[in-house]
Amino acid sequence: MTRLVDEVVGRLRADAQINPSTLALRVDALARFRRASEPYLPPEWLEPARAVAARAGQRLARSRAHTVVAVAGGTGSGKSSLFNALAGRELSPVGVRRPTTGQPYACVWGPPAEAAPVLDWLQVPPANRFAPERPLDSDHRAGLPGLVLLDLPDFDSIEQDHAVEVERLLELVDLVVWVVDPQKYADRVLHERHLHRFRRHRDVTLVVLNQIDLLDDGDVPRVLADLDHLLIADGLAGAPTVATSAVAGPAGVSGLRSSLQRVVSARRAALQRLSADVDAVVAGLADLVGPEPPELSVDRVPELVGGLAEAVGAGRLVRAAERSYRARANAAMSGPLLRWALRDRAGAAEPVGPSAPDPVGRAAIHLAVRSVAGRAAAGLPPPWPDALADAARSQLDDLPAELAAAVAPAGARPGQFGDPWWWPLVSVAQWLATGAAVVGLGWLLAGWLVQLVALPVDPPRAGAAPVPVLLLAGGLLSVGALLVLARLLARWAARRERARTAGAVRAALAEVGRVRVVEPVRAVLDGYAEARAALRTAGSR
């Protein structure tokens, strides 16, 4: 007449790896997930994780020696009669019309004082706490001490506060015995609103087909088979079913009593229930995490620095630096004939500072910032892309001014990298060549004046050429050659100066981009990585 629940008992006993330490680690992982993702996810999305973590801590802090079993059912299912039959006495009022009492009743096997902390946590009124009838319990006392059996209000009560009380207690108990009757065992409200919701709690769910005394003996297996099919559709495939008859006396509930005896003796239901709660929360949060977060740095987002450079006119800065360097180099390496004129030109080559971003520049900044958020969000599930975009834009208003301040020291400042050592050497050579030309010219002029007064002049010669002529010609040729060399050196060095200035400007821009854009985005990615790792830990048994 009954089908025992050996399957659930076997699962409870076989699941010995679920111990308080393991469960505590999973619950702690849920708390870490909530802390890591709290700044970025809506609070209502994280409420299940918070509630389960709090409930697990509260339940594990109470007596582990007690197993809380709730008898739940709708009006007319006979759940209160079944509760009374298990207790061996009339404890819970039996009603045939709705509503009945909205308070739970508890029957405690064992010293009532030891179960008081659990019952206080369940908010069962002291007046509704009872002990079973001893004569009926004598044959089963060895396995039932520690059982706390609750009779819940009808889940389909027309009184809203009754339904709320049922929902509250269903979240707290260790194991639920769902009581159905032959007339309403296929009730859609029961299956869609309740049993399906507990599809991840198969190991702590029993379904009782009560009132089998209303069926012929041959109909009981058929109804049980149909009930099994309905449970499969609910996601509770394999959940054990038991046939009972509360009016048949102890024999009518012996199968259920034996099942409860095995469950209580295993003392795993509380851990199983909390573990299933964690499983359900993890499954509900699974869509919030996905692949590993990408590695993010300024180097990995070149368009960020490019956009910032465009916004502050970095190209104009480095070109100005090149022009300024060439003017200064030409002036520094020129001889006395051109030095003063070129020095004035070098002084006129004033450094060019960064420009305040115009609308085009601001658009470039927005595009650069958006590129960072886009790269960071690649492949991540909602709402992380929105959180990354918000983080990338979080300091956008202050960015233009900070970019200008950062680039200004790295712009076209004369001598910012120091003057090269070969400038003085070329300048000295220019002076020597000019001096040689001046000496040669002066010597020739002196000889010409001497010849005017008819004095004999015979200047020294180097071979066939007079030395004054060699000095003048050699000096002039050397000045011209050094001038060409100075121009070539200045052009080459100016290009190097441009590259160094461009590097300094990009480094300054990259630092601002790192601090003001990349770091806020990386903080969100770190939160995502921590949440992802925590959820993986919470989901591993």
VMD Tcl script that draws the C-alpha trace (Angstrom):
set ca {
  {0.00 0.00 0.00}
  {2.97 2.33 0.48}
  {6.19 3.01 -1.34}
  {9.12 3.72 0.97}
  {11.60 6.52 0.39}
  {14.76 4.45 0.30}
  {15.98 6.51 -2.65}
  {16.07 9.80 -0.78}
  {17.57 8.15 2.28}
  {20.26 6.62 0.11}
  {21.06 10.00 -1.38}
  {21.20 11.63 2.02}
  {23.60 9.00 3.31}
  {25.70 8.88 0.17}
  {26.19 12.64 0.18}
  {28.63 12.47 3.05}
  {30.91 15.07 1.42}
  {28.38 17.77 2.34}
  {29.61 18.77 5.75}
  {29.40 22.04 7.63}
  {32.87 23.11 6.52}
  {32.12 22.50 2.85}
  {28.79 24.25 3.10}
  {30.34 27.15 4.99}
  {32.86 27.62 2.18}
  {30.08 27.71 -0.40}
  {28.01 30.14 1.64}
  {31.07 32.33 2.15}
  {31.62 32.26 -1.61}
  {28.06 33.53 -2.10}
  {28.82 36.36 0.31}
  {32.01 37.17 -1.63}
  {30.02 37.18 -4.86}
  {27.58 39.65 -3.38}
  {30.33 41.94 -2.06}
  {32.23 41.87 -5.36}
  {29.22 42.57 -7.56}
  {27.20 44.78 -5.21}
  {28.51 48.08 -6.68}
  {27.50 47.03 -10.19}
  {24.34 44.91 -9.97}
  {20.82 45.87 -8.86}
  {20.20 45.04 -5.18}
  {17.16 42.89 -5.96}
  {19.35 40.59 -8.08}
  {21.61 39.93 -5.11}
  {18.87 39.53 -2.52}
  {18.63 35.70 -2.94}
  {22.36 35.36 -2.28}
  {22.10 37.55 0.81}
  {19.05 35.69 2.09}
  {20.58 32.24 1.63}
  {23.84 33.28 3.26}
  {21.96 34.69 6.24}
  {19.63 31.68 6.46}
  {22.51 29.21 6.30}
  {24.38 30.99 9.05}
  {21.32 31.08 11.25}
  {20.40 27.42 10.66}
  {23.93 26.09 11.18}
  {24.19 28.10 14.39}
  {21.16 26.21 15.77}
  {20.91 22.60 16.79}
  {22.34 20.19 14.23}
  {20.78 17.33 16.15}
  {17.29 18.26 14.96}
  {15.68 17.72 11.58}
  {12.85 20.12 10.75}
  {10.21 18.51 8.54}
  {7.23 20.52 7.30}
  {3.93 18.91 6.32}
  {2.51 21.10 3.56}
  {-0.63 20.78 1.50}
  {-3.81 22.37 0.32}
  {-7.25 22.48 1.82}
  {-8.86 19.04 2.08}
  {-5.61 17.12 1.48}
  {-5.71 15.75 5.03}
  {-2.29 17.08 6.01}
  {-3.39 18.04 9.54}
  {-4.96 14.61 10.02}
  {-1.70 13.07 8.81}
  {0.25 15.26 11.21}
  {-1.97 14.17 14.08}
  {-1.67 10.52 13.06}
  {2.14 10.73 13.15}
  {2.03 12.43 16.53}
  {-0.52 9.95 17.89}
  {-2.74 12.69 19.26}
  {-4.99 15.55 18.15}
  {-2.59 18.48 18.06}
  {-3.48 20.46 14.94}
  {-7.11 21.46 14.26}
  {-8.61 19.70 11.28}
  {-10.76 21.85 9.03}
  {-12.75 21.07 5.92}
  {-13.42 24.67 4.97}
  {-11.05 27.54 4.39}
  {-9.54 29.26 6.21}
  {-8.23 27.25 9.14}
  {-5.59 28.53 11.57}
  {-2.74 30.55 10.12}
  {-0.21 29.40 12.73}
  {2.10 26.38 12.43}
  {1.96 23.51 14.93}
  {5.06 21.62 16.00}
  {5.55 18.15 17.37}
  {9.01 17.50 18.83}
  {10.47 14.04 19.35}
  {12.94 14.43 22.18}
  {13.41 16.97 24.99}
  {11.42 20.10 24.01}
  {13.97 22.43 25.61}
  {16.69 21.24 23.24}
  {14.55 22.11 20.23}
  {13.58 25.53 21.62}
  {16.31 27.47 19.72}
  {15.18 25.98 16.41}
  {11.49 26.57 17.16}
  {12.19 30.14 18.26}
  {14.02 30.72 14.98}
  {11.05 29.24 13.11}
  {8.76 31.52 15.15}
  {6.48 28.70 16.22}
  {4.36 29.98 19.12}
  {5.17 28.23 22.41}
  {1.50 27.31 22.81}
  {1.71 25.31 19.54}
  {4.65 23.13 20.58}
  {3.85 19.55 21.59}
  {5.34 16.13 22.15}
  {4.04 12.92 20.52}
  {1.92 10.33 22.26}
  {4.46 7.97 23.87}
  {2.62 4.64 23.40}
  {2.32 5.19 19.65}
  {5.93 6.30 19.44}
  {7.46 3.54 21.57}
  {8.25 1.19 18.71}
  {9.99 3.94 16.71}
  {11.61 6.01 19.40}
  {15.14 4.89 18.53}
  {15.11 6.63 15.14}
  {12.86 9.65 15.69}
  {14.49 11.70 18.49}
  {15.51 14.96 16.88}
  {12.52 15.17 14.56}
  {10.69 18.52 14.59}
  {7.47 18.00 12.63}
  {5.55 21.11 11.53}
  {1.98 21.32 10.33}
  {1.79 24.38 8.07}
  {-1.30 26.41 7.19}
  {-2.97 25.57 3.88}
  {-0.92 26.98 1.01}
  {-4.13 27.74 -0.91}
  {-5.81 29.58 1.95}
  {-7.90 32.60 0.99}
  {-6.25 34.46 3.87}
  {-3.18 36.21 2.48}
  {-1.27 36.10 5.76}
  {-1.66 32.30 5.84}
  {-0.01 31.97 2.42}
  {2.76 34.36 3.50}
  {3.41 32.24 6.60}
  {3.63 29.10 4.48}
  {6.12 30.74 2.13}
  {8.24 31.91 5.05}
  {8.43 28.49 6.65}
  {9.06 26.68 3.36}
  {12.22 28.74 3.05}
  {13.47 27.62 6.47}
  {12.63 23.94 7.00}
  {15.03 21.08 6.25}
  {12.63 18.76 4.44}
  {9.14 19.21 2.99}
  {6.45 16.53 2.94}
  {3.93 17.59 0.28}
  {0.53 16.04 0.96}
  {-1.88 15.54 -1.94}
  {-5.17 13.71 -2.19}
  {-6.62 11.54 -4.99}
  {-8.95 14.32 -6.12}
  {-6.46 17.20 -6.40}
  {-3.03 15.59 -6.78}
  {-2.76 17.12 -10.28}
  {-3.75 20.62 -9.12}
  {-1.97 23.15 -11.34}
  {-1.41 25.65 -8.54}
  {0.39 23.01 -6.49}
  {2.65 21.94 -9.32}
  {3.39 25.27 -11.00}
  {3.70 27.53 -7.96}
  {5.19 25.14 -5.45}
  {6.59 21.81 -6.59}
  {8.25 23.22 -9.71}
  {9.87 25.93 -7.62}
  {11.49 23.23 -5.48}
  {12.89 21.33 -8.46}
  {16.44 21.77 -7.14}
  {15.42 20.39 -3.75}
  {14.56 16.88 -4.86}
  {16.75 15.34 -2.18}
  {14.75 17.03 0.59}
  {11.29 16.54 -0.89}
  {8.75 13.79 -0.19}
  {5.36 13.63 -1.86}
  {2.59 11.84 0.01}
  {-0.55 10.58 -1.68}
  {-2.95 10.68 1.26}
  {-6.51 9.36 1.60}
  {-5.85 6.21 -0.39}
  {-8.69 4.70 1.57}
  {-10.91 6.52 -0.97}
  {-9.36 4.47 -3.81}
  {-9.67 0.86 -4.77}
  {-6.50 -1.13 -4.17}
  {-5.92 -1.47 -7.90}
  {-6.13 2.30 -8.46}
  {-3.38 3.20 -6.00}
  {-0.43 2.15 -8.27}
  {-2.02 3.90 -11.24}
  {-2.45 7.19 -9.35}
  {1.08 6.93 -7.98}
  {2.43 6.37 -11.50}
  {0.53 9.39 -12.76}
  {1.86 11.43 -9.85}
  {5.41 10.37 -10.78}
  {4.88 11.66 -14.31}
  {3.69 14.99 -12.97}
  {6.75 15.23 -10.72}
  {9.00 14.59 -13.71}
  {7.37 17.54 -15.47}
  {7.99 19.60 -12.32}
  {11.70 18.81 -12.47}
  {11.44 16.46 -9.49}
  {12.18 13.23 -11.33}
  {13.08 10.58 -8.79}
  {11.48 12.35 -5.85}
  {9.99 9.58 -3.70}
  {6.23 9.19 -3.28}
  {4.46 7.52 -0.39}
  {0.84 6.36 -0.13}
  {-0.88 6.94 3.23}
  {-4.24 6.91 4.93}
  {-4.55 9.00 8.08}
  {-7.86 7.35 9.00}
  {-6.37 3.84 8.95}
  {-4.50 4.34 12.21}
  {-0.79 3.59 12.74}
  {-0.74 1.13 9.86}
  {-1.87 3.83 7.43}
  {1.17 6.01 8.17}
  {3.74 3.32 8.89}
  {5.49 3.78 5.54}
  {5.83 7.52 6.03}
  {6.94 7.04 9.63}
  {9.65 4.61 8.54}
  {10.79 7.05 5.87}
  {11.03 9.88 8.38}
  {12.87 7.60 10.75}
  {15.52 6.95 8.13}
  {15.81 10.62 7.19}
  {16.15 11.70 10.82}
  {18.73 9.04 11.60}
  {20.85 10.17 8.60}
  {20.99 13.72 10.03}
  {21.84 15.15 6.63}
  {18.60 16.90 5.70}
  {19.59 20.32 7.07}
  {22.85 20.31 5.14}
  {21.12 18.95 2.05}
  {18.48 21.66 2.20}
  {21.00 24.46 2.58}
  {23.19 22.98 -0.14}
  {20.18 22.85 -2.45}
  {19.39 26.47 -1.57}
  {22.92 27.45 -2.59}
  {22.54 25.43 -5.80}
  {19.32 27.28 -6.61}
  {20.88 30.68 -6.00}
  {23.96 29.81 -8.06}
  {21.74 28.66 -10.92}
  {19.80 31.91 -10.74}
  {23.01 33.95 -10.86}
  {24.81 31.85 -13.46}
  {23.79 34.13 -16.35}
  {25.51 37.08 -14.66}
  {28.98 35.67 -15.31}
  {30.57 34.24 -18.41}
  {34.08 34.05 -19.83}
  {37.20 35.23 -18.08}
  {37.64 39.00 -18.13}
  {40.10 40.36 -20.69}
  {43.50 41.70 -19.76}
  {43.22 45.47 -19.90}
  {45.99 48.05 -20.07}
  {46.70 51.25 -21.95}
  {48.97 49.30 -24.32}
  {46.10 46.98 -25.21}
  {43.86 49.91 -26.17}
  {45.99 52.00 -28.56}
  {42.98 53.91 -29.78}
  {42.64 55.46 -26.30}
  {45.96 57.33 -26.49}
  {45.32 58.12 -30.16}
  {41.97 59.70 -29.37}
  {43.39 61.68 -26.44}
  {46.29 62.86 -28.61}
  {43.88 64.06 -31.26}
  {41.84 65.89 -28.63}
  {44.77 67.98 -27.32}
  {46.46 68.59 -30.69}
  {49.48 66.42 -29.97}
  {50.54 66.45 -33.62}
  {50.81 70.23 -33.58}
  {52.87 70.04 -30.39}
  {55.47 67.64 -31.75}
  {55.78 69.58 -35.04}
  {56.37 72.75 -33.06}
  {59.00 70.92 -31.01}
  {60.77 69.91 -34.21}
  {60.74 73.45 -35.61}
  {61.96 74.91 -32.34}
  {64.79 72.43 -32.11}
  {65.97 73.07 -35.65}
  {66.00 76.82 -35.09}
  {67.96 76.48 -31.84}
  {70.36 73.95 -33.32}
  {71.10 76.10 -36.36}
  {71.70 79.11 -34.14}
  {73.91 77.17 -31.72}
  {76.09 75.63 -34.46}
  {76.45 78.75 -36.60}
  {79.58 80.85 -36.76}
  {79.83 84.47 -35.78}
  {78.59 85.62 -39.17}
  {75.08 84.11 -38.77}
  {74.80 83.55 -35.03}
  {72.97 86.72 -34.11}
  {70.47 86.54 -36.94}
  {69.69 82.86 -36.32}
  {69.53 83.41 -32.58}
  {66.78 85.96 -33.12}
  {64.97 83.43 -35.30}
  {65.40 80.72 -32.64}
  {64.02 83.07 -30.03}
  {61.03 83.72 -32.23}
  {60.24 79.98 -32.35}
  {58.12 79.99 -29.21}
  {56.85 76.68 -27.81}
  {53.27 75.79 -28.59}
  {51.08 74.66 -25.70}
  {48.23 72.14 -25.77}
  {44.90 73.38 -26.98}
  {41.64 73.02 -25.13}
  {39.57 70.32 -26.83}
  {37.04 71.71 -29.26}
  {33.81 69.85 -30.10}
  {35.76 67.61 -32.47}
  {38.35 66.93 -29.77}
  {35.67 66.15 -27.21}
  {34.08 63.73 -29.65}
  {37.50 62.08 -30.02}
  {37.72 61.71 -26.24}
  {34.27 60.13 -26.09}
  {35.15 57.67 -28.85}
  {38.44 56.78 -27.15}
  {36.72 56.18 -23.82}
  {34.02 54.13 -25.50}
  {36.69 51.95 -27.14}
  {38.10 51.07 -23.72}
  {34.68 50.05 -22.42}
  {34.01 48.08 -25.61}
  {37.22 46.10 -25.39}
  {36.68 45.39 -21.70}
  {33.08 44.27 -22.20}
  {33.76 41.89 -25.09}
  {31.92 38.65 -24.34}
  {30.72 39.65 -20.86}
  {27.02 39.18 -20.05}
  {24.69 42.00 -19.02}
  {24.73 44.14 -17.01}
  {28.53 44.19 -16.85}
  {28.96 46.07 -20.18}
  {26.81 48.89 -18.83}
  {28.82 48.96 -15.60}
  {32.06 49.10 -17.61}
  {30.74 51.91 -19.78}
  {29.71 53.88 -16.70}
  {33.15 53.34 -15.15}
  {34.92 54.48 -18.32}
  {32.82 57.67 -18.38}
  {32.98 58.30 -14.64}
  {35.72 60.99 -14.88}
  {34.98 62.26 -18.35}
  {34.15 65.83 -17.26}
  {37.58 66.38 -15.68}
  {39.51 64.68 -18.46}
  {40.09 67.64 -20.88}
  {41.63 69.91 -18.26}
  {43.78 67.13 -16.85}
  {44.98 66.16 -20.32}
  {46.07 69.73 -21.03}
  {47.87 69.97 -17.67}
  {49.65 66.67 -18.20}
  {50.75 67.39 -21.77}
  {52.00 70.93 -21.14}
  {55.32 69.89 -19.48}
  {55.91 67.35 -22.25}
  {55.18 69.80 -25.10}
  {57.48 71.93 -27.19}
  {59.71 73.40 -24.43}
  {63.17 74.47 -25.62}
  {65.90 72.29 -24.13}
  {63.56 69.96 -22.29}
  {65.80 67.00 -23.17}
  {69.06 68.94 -22.85}
  {71.39 70.29 -25.54}
  {73.64 67.77 -27.33}
  {77.37 67.78 -26.68}
  {78.29 68.24 -30.31}
  {76.62 71.63 -30.66}
  {79.63 73.41 -29.02}
  {82.09 71.41 -31.11}
  {80.50 72.46 -34.38}
  {80.28 76.02 -33.09}
  {83.99 76.04 -32.17}
  {84.86 74.67 -35.60}
  {82.75 77.45 -37.16}
  {84.62 80.06 -35.13}
  {87.99 78.59 -36.07}
  {87.10 78.44 -39.77}
  {85.76 81.99 -39.65}
  {88.86 83.12 -37.80}
  {91.11 81.52 -40.39}
  {89.20 83.28 -43.17}
  {89.41 86.61 -41.29}
  {93.15 86.18 -40.68}
  {93.74 85.33 -44.32}
  {91.68 88.29 -45.47}
  {93.42 90.63 -43.07}
  {96.78 89.37 -44.13}
  {95.96 89.98 -47.79}
  {94.64 93.47 -47.02}
  {97.76 94.29 -45.04}
  {99.95 93.11 -47.90}
  {97.96 95.21 -50.35}
  {98.38 98.33 -48.20}
  {102.11 97.70 -47.90}
  {102.38 97.39 -51.66}
  {100.63 100.76 -52.01}
  {103.53 102.49 -50.27}
  {105.98 100.65 -52.56}
  {107.34 98.36 -49.91}
  {108.29 94.91 -51.00}
  {105.97 92.20 -49.72}
  {106.62 88.52 -50.13}
  {104.06 86.50 -48.10}
  {104.95 82.95 -47.18}
  {103.75 80.25 -49.47}
  {102.61 76.70 -49.11}
  {103.68 75.27 -52.38}
  {102.62 77.65 -55.08}
  {99.80 79.28 -53.09}
  {100.36 82.14 -50.65}
  {99.41 81.29 -47.09}
  {97.00 84.24 -46.70}
  {95.07 83.05 -49.73}
  {94.98 79.52 -48.34}
  {93.71 80.79 -45.00}
  {90.99 82.87 -46.62}
  {89.88 80.21 -49.09}
  {90.15 77.37 -46.60}
  {88.29 79.32 -43.96}
  {85.47 80.22 -46.32}
  {85.19 76.68 -47.65}
  {85.22 75.30 -44.10}
  {82.51 77.76 -43.03}
  {80.32 76.66 -45.93}
  {80.97 72.97 -45.30}
  {80.31 73.34 -41.59}
  {77.14 75.26 -42.35}
  {75.85 72.42 -44.55}
  {76.91 69.87 -41.93}
  {75.17 71.86 -39.21}
  {71.96 71.97 -41.23}
  {72.06 68.20 -41.84}
  {72.79 67.47 -38.19}
  {70.04 69.85 -37.06}
  {67.49 68.21 -39.37}
  {68.43 64.72 -38.19}
  {68.44 65.71 -34.53}
  {65.18 67.62 -34.92}
  {63.47 64.47 -36.16}
  {64.82 62.65 -33.14}
  {63.60 65.50 -30.94}
  {60.18 65.19 -32.53}
  {60.09 61.47 -31.78}
  {61.18 62.03 -28.18}
  {58.60 64.75 -27.71}
  {55.93 62.54 -29.25}
  {56.93 59.77 -26.86}
  {56.78 62.12 -23.87}
  {53.38 63.44 -24.94}
  {52.01 59.94 -25.48}
  {53.42 58.82 -22.13}
  {51.70 61.74 -20.40}
  {48.45 60.98 -22.22}
  {48.76 57.29 -21.44}
  {49.22 58.03 -17.75}
  {46.12 60.19 -17.65}
  {44.20 57.56 -19.61}
  {45.41 54.85 -17.25}
  {44.40 56.71 -14.09}
  {41.17 58.29 -15.32}
  {39.80 55.70 -17.72}
  {41.55 52.32 -17.56}
  {41.80 52.01 -13.78}
  {38.05 52.60 -13.14}
  {37.27 50.04 -15.85}
  {39.81 47.61 -14.43}
  {38.20 47.95 -11.01}
  {34.92 46.73 -12.53}
  {36.76 43.87 -14.28}
  {38.38 42.93 -10.97}
  {34.95 42.88 -9.36}
  {33.66 40.71 -12.20}
  {36.62 38.32 -11.87}
  {36.11 38.04 -8.11}
  {32.36 37.49 -8.57}
  {33.01 34.86 -11.24}
  {35.51 32.97 -9.08}
  {33.24 33.18 -6.04}
  {30.25 31.85 -7.96}
  {32.32 28.94 -9.27}
  {33.30 28.11 -5.69}
  {29.70 28.41 -4.52}
  {28.57 26.06 -7.27}
  {31.11 23.32 -6.54}
  {30.15 20.69 -4.02}
}
mol new
graphics top color blue
foreach p $ca { graphics top sphere $p radius 0.5 }
foreach p [lrange $ca 0 end-1] q [lrange $ca 1 end] { graphics top cylinder $p $q radius 0.2 }
display resetview
